[in-house]
């Protein structure tokens, strides 16, 4: 299938997003250019601008897609610990999305699709804290949510940077996170595992 034919069938946007994710995974978001993206996708250098206007528009689309996938990944988790596991798994499976999502300077903060996707992801994150008993949440549920988010995000960031490879000692990231969360939250609710 030629690029022109894919474009007329509506596939070019997806092709460009996939090429952008590959480029980000290889070199990080700072190295991404629309010209390189067009080369990777085998289209004219004007094609990415047609769909995304500019680099910021492209990265905004990557972030919006990432938050949508992220919300879906969190939605199936039955409790706060498993939401943390889903958070870590999402980061490991979607490292390019993860890098862009949490760098607000890379995208347009007022983009409607991004705002809607972020809102869904935020609701899924908050739902895990809302399920905690009052004793485990403490007086401030918002701070409990920040603590849980910090734990999962910090773990995921360390994982993606390669800083945990020796510390995991052969455990899967999900298993290590479950253990870590159990150690930390056991002091609050008496659950160790």
NORSUL-V919508 format. One record per helix or strand of 3 or more residues. SS is the DSSP state (H for helix, E for strand). FROM is the first residue (numbers start at 1). LEN is the number of residues. If there is no record, write none. Layout:
# NORSUL-V919508
ss:from:len
SS:FROM:LEN
SS:FROM:LEN
This chain:
# NORSUL-V919508
ss:from:len
H:3:6
H:12:16
H:29:3
H:34:8
H:47:6
H:55:21
H:80:14
H:95:7
H:104:3
H:112:19
H:134:4
H:141:21
H:173:17
